[in-house]
Amino acid sequence: MADERPGGKALLIGGMVLLGLLFFYRNSGIGGQAPDFTLPETYGGDVSLASYRGHRVLLVFWTTSCGICRRELPILSNMAPELMKEGVSVVAIHLGQDDVRGYLRSNGVDLVSLVDADGTVGRAYHVSAVPRLVLVGEDGKVERSGTGMTDEGTLREWCGAGA
């Protein structure tokens, strides 16, 4: 039986939208503490998120099979020096066990590159699709999060670059 009260449908739709936004906000982690991790670096050694405490860091979750990722990584690599001037380090986190060294070298991608072979860190960050970008603030809390192709203007806005 449908609600016949005036505005009943609008109230129902508004409630559904609010629930959707709450679900998105919760899964984005915005405002929450970024899950800590330590992962192997592509060229050797380990890197932890804790080593960036006191600095902002843009985490970029990606895979070699993702076409958008393959377009976005060189852009991020080119922007990294500009972002670093704004106090933001860019860290690429490859999801999976592919050998990414050859890919990074052949495409001129010069970023800190970590490997999340079993996807544990990706799951902690609710990565359900790539590319996924997560901006972690100096305090270790998630400032921004987004999935899909992100253009240079949006990245500059997120990071305060070019302002």
Backbone torsions as a table, in degrees:
resi	resn	phi	psi	omega
1	MET	NA	125.9	-177.4
2	ALA	-76.5	150.8	176.3
3	ASP	-77.1	119.2	-176.2
4	GLU	-95.7	-1.7	-179.9
5	ARG	-67.0	145.3	176.0
6	PRO	-60.1	131.6	178.7
7	GLY	81.7	0.4	-179.0
8	GLY	-61.2	-44.8	179.6
9	LYS	-65.8	-41.3	179.8
10	ALA	-63.2	-40.1	178.6
11	LEU	-64.4	-42.0	178.5
12	LEU	-63.3	-45.9	179.6
13	ILE	-64.7	-42.8	178.1
14	GLY	-60.3	-40.7	177.7
15	GLY	-64.1	-39.9	178.8
16	MET	-65.8	-41.1	178.2
17	VAL	-63.2	-44.2	179.1
18	LEU	-60.8	-43.8	177.5
19	LEU	-61.9	-40.6	178.1
20	GLY	-62.7	-42.9	178.7
21	LEU	-65.7	-41.1	177.5
22	LEU	-62.5	-40.6	178.0
23	PHE	-62.8	-45.5	179.3
24	PHE	-61.8	-47.2	-177.8
25	TYR	-61.1	-43.4	179.6
26	ARG	-63.4	-44.3	-178.2
27	ASN	-74.4	-20.3	178.3
28	SER	-77.3	-25.2	-179.9
29	GLY	76.1	6.1	-176.1
30	ILE	-59.3	129.3	-179.8
31	GLY	90.3	-16.0	179.8
32	GLY	-91.3	165.6	177.5
33	GLN	-66.3	130.5	177.4
34	ALA	-70.2	131.1	178.5
35	PRO	-59.4	130.7	179.0
36	ASP	-75.3	155.5	178.6
37	PHE	-159.9	161.5	168.3
38	THR	-133.4	126.3	-178.6
39	LEU	-131.3	155.2	175.4
40	PRO	-71.0	140.0	175.4
41	GLU	-81.9	145.1	-176.2
42	THR	-54.0	-36.0	-175.5
43	TYR	-102.6	11.4	176.5
44	GLY	118.1	150.4	-179.2
45	GLY	87.3	178.2	179.1
46	ASP	-123.8	150.6	177.6
47	VAL	-131.7	135.8	177.8
48	SER	-115.3	152.7	175.0
49	LEU	-62.9	-34.4	-179.7
50	ALA	-57.6	-27.7	-179.7
51	SER	-68.4	-14.0	178.6
52	TYR	-98.2	1.7	-178.2
53	ARG	-55.8	134.3	-176.9
54	GLY	91.7	-3.7	178.7
55	HIS	-132.5	153.8	175.2
56	ARG	-85.7	145.8	180.0
57	VAL	-141.3	134.9	176.9
58	LEU	-100.8	111.5	177.8
59	LEU	-89.0	131.1	-178.9
60	VAL	-121.6	105.9	177.8
61	PHE	-86.7	131.8	-173.7
62	TRP	-154.0	169.7	172.0
63	THR	-138.8	156.4	178.5
64	THR	-70.2	-22.0	-178.5
65	SER	-84.6	-3.5	-177.1
66	CYS	-91.7	115.1	-180.0
67	GLY	-62.1	-40.9	178.9
68	ILE	-63.5	-41.8	179.2
69	CYS	-59.9	-42.0	-178.7
70	ARG	-65.4	-27.3	175.4
71	ARG	-82.4	-35.1	-173.6
72	GLU	-79.3	-36.1	-177.1
73	LEU	-58.7	-45.6	177.3
74	PRO	-62.3	-34.8	177.1
75	ILE	-63.3	-46.9	179.4
76	LEU	-62.9	-39.6	179.1
77	SER	-62.3	-42.3	178.5
78	ASN	-67.8	-33.9	-178.9
79	MET	-82.7	-17.0	-173.6
80	ALA	-52.2	-44.6	178.6
81	PRO	-62.1	-40.0	177.6
82	GLU	-64.1	-43.6	179.3
83	LEU	-66.3	-36.9	178.9
84	MET	-61.9	-35.9	177.1
85	LYS	-62.7	-26.6	177.6
86	GLU	-90.8	4.5	177.5
87	GLY	85.0	21.2	-178.7
88	VAL	-117.3	120.1	174.1
89	SER	-90.4	144.2	178.0
90	VAL	-107.4	126.7	-179.8
91	VAL	-126.1	117.6	178.1
92	ALA	-89.2	130.7	179.4
93	ILE	-119.0	108.0	179.8
94	HIS	-81.3	129.5	177.8
95	LEU	-95.0	117.7	179.0
96	GLY	120.6	-177.1	-173.4
97	GLN	-108.2	8.6	178.7
98	ASP	-58.2	151.8	173.7
99	ASP	-80.6	108.8	-175.2
100	VAL	-95.0	-11.6	-178.3
101	ARG	-56.0	-50.1	-179.5
102	GLY	-60.7	-41.3	178.9
103	TYR	-62.0	-48.9	-178.4
104	LEU	-61.4	-44.9	-179.5
105	ARG	-64.2	-48.6	-174.8
106	SER	-68.9	-19.3	179.6
107	ASN	-107.4	8.9	175.6
108	GLY	62.8	29.3	179.2
109	VAL	-86.2	118.4	-177.5
110	ASP	-118.5	80.4	179.3
111	LEU	-133.2	156.8	167.6
112	VAL	-60.5	124.9	-174.0
113	SER	-125.7	119.3	-179.5
114	LEU	-111.6	159.9	-178.7
115	VAL	-121.0	120.3	175.0
116	ASP	-105.6	76.1	-171.0
117	ALA	-59.0	-40.4	-177.3
118	ASP	-99.5	1.5	175.9
119	GLY	77.5	11.0	-178.2
120	THR	-59.8	-46.3	-179.0
121	VAL	-68.8	-40.7	176.8
122	GLY	-57.0	-43.0	177.7
123	ARG	-65.3	-38.8	179.3
124	ALA	-62.4	-28.3	179.2
125	TYR	-98.7	12.4	177.4
126	HIS	57.8	39.4	179.3
127	VAL	-79.5	110.8	177.9
128	SER	-111.0	-10.8	177.5
129	ALA	-154.3	154.5	179.3
130	VAL	-122.7	154.7	-2.4
131	PRO	-73.3	147.8	175.4
132	ARG	-125.4	124.2	179.5
133	LEU	-110.9	134.6	179.2
134	VAL	-132.3	120.1	177.7
135	LEU	-96.5	118.5	-179.9
136	VAL	-104.2	129.9	-177.8
137	GLY	-80.3	174.1	179.4
138	GLU	-56.9	-29.2	-178.5
139	ASP	-86.5	2.3	179.1
140	GLY	83.5	9.8	179.1
141	LYS	-102.3	149.4	-179.9
142	VAL	-72.2	121.4	178.6
143	GLU	-92.5	-40.3	-177.1
144	ARG	-146.5	156.4	178.0
145	SER	-156.9	140.1	178.8
146	GLY	-160.8	155.2	179.7
147	THR	-121.1	142.4	178.3
148	GLY	104.3	179.2	-179.3
149	MET	-62.4	129.7	178.2
150	THR	-117.7	124.2	-176.9
151	ASP	-80.7	167.6	-177.4
152	GLU	-59.6	-39.8	-179.6
153	GLY	-62.0	-42.5	178.4
154	THR	-65.6	-41.7	178.7
155	LEU	-62.5	-40.9	178.2
156	ARG	-64.5	-40.8	178.4
157	GLU	-62.9	-47.5	179.8
158	TRP	-56.3	-45.5	-169.9
159	CYS	-95.8	-5.4	-179.8
160	GLY	77.5	18.3	-178.7
161	ALA	-84.8	145.4	175.8
162	GLY	72.7	12.2	-178.4
163	ALA	-83.8	NA	NA
